[in-house]
Amino acid sequence: MKTVLITGASRGIGFETALAFGRAGHRVHATMRDPVRAPELGRTAAREELPISISVMDVDSDESVRDTIGAIQEGEPIDVLVNNAGIERRGTIEELDLAVFRAVMETNYFGALRCMQAVLPKMRVRASGCVINVTSVAGRICTSPFGPYAASKFALEAASEALAQEVRAFNVRVAIVEPGMIDTVMARGIREEPYESVYPHARRMAALFTASLQEAAGPSLVAEKILDIAESDSWQLRYPVGPDAQGVLDWRASMTDEEWTDRGGMDDETWYAAMERDFGMDLRPKEPGGHDE
């Protein structure tokens, strides 16, 4: 049995990961900013009599992370840290307020760093532990209007790769989990355009997510992979997860940077035609009756 700390456990991947570890018999400390607003995990854990404790922790706060993780480590060592907490914001580089970029980095990148710094000293001394950072396919591929989100995930990928080198000699494993299209509340929110823009990319991505989520995998798929990694002895660094994840990475790798840039810069009709050609998806706007505009 391992003791596992999971951030962002109120819903989606974090919620399912807490349940997966609990059902496998591991001791779980599930953390979230406001458990009162997300009672379902507690109800499920109580109903199934799972070894899951829920703690308040805001990964944006030095004090909250220090106090919460410190209290847990006074009672037992943390064997596995799952950095899952994250927020999604989108918009173009020109139009989005800098405060939004800072907020995304604070949670998705600095939040993960806070948690890693809190658990690593004891893992290093024990010469045992596992850090699993949930990034995204967007941590290796950037498509507008996901610049703010992708930037935070690119940064976490880099920090994870550096950490893996630093702690290898201390027998601490680091893994990066890169979900593709997963049906979560966060992903469903992308179907809605964030605001009026002079750029077409938000509209296009809303159409793409609307179509893709109809057949997307659920967050439990990612949770099972995270559990598998923690229970294994593998030193593999990156794990693309989901039916489309590796395919999308391979698709991007098949293009030069200039080809990728050109694709994003296409006019609407050329872009829609390219998506239909490459993926068989007609993403053109439809009238309410279902006919093309």
HELIX and SHEET records of a PDB file:
HELIX    1   1 GLY A   12  ARG A   23  1                                  12    
HELIX    2   2 PRO A   35  ARG A   37  5                                   3    
HELIX    3   3 GLU A   40  GLU A   48  1                                   9    
HELIX    4   4 ASP A   62  GLY A   75  1                                  14    
HELIX    5   5 LEU A   98  MET A  105  1                                   8    
HELIX    6   6 GLU A  106  PHE A  110  3                                   5    
HELIX    7   7 GLY A  111  ARG A  126  1                                  16    
HELIX    8   8 VAL A  137  GLY A  139  5                                   3    
HELIX    9   9 GLY A  147  VAL A  167  1                                  21    
HELIX   10  10 ARG A  168  PHE A  170  5                                   3    
HELIX   11  11 VAL A  185  GLY A  189  1                                   5    
HELIX   12  12 HIS A  201  SER A  212  1                                  12    
HELIX   13  13 LEU A  213  GLU A  215  5                                   3    
HELIX   14  14 PRO A  219  GLU A  231  1                                  13    
HELIX   15  15 ALA A  245  ALA A  253  1                                   9    
HELIX   16  16 ASP A  257  GLY A  264  1                                   8    
HELIX   17  17 ASP A  268  PHE A  279  1                                  12    
SHEET    1   A 7 ILE A  52  VAL A  56  0                                        
SHEET    2   A 7 ARG A  27  MET A  32  1                                        
SHEET    3   A 7 THR A   3  ILE A   6  1                                        
SHEET    4   A 7 VAL A  80  ASN A  83  1                                        
SHEET    5   A 7 GLY A 129  VAL A 134  1                                        
SHEET    6   A 7 VAL A 172  PRO A 179  1                                        
SHEET    7   A 7 ARG A 238  VAL A 241  1                                        
END                                                                             
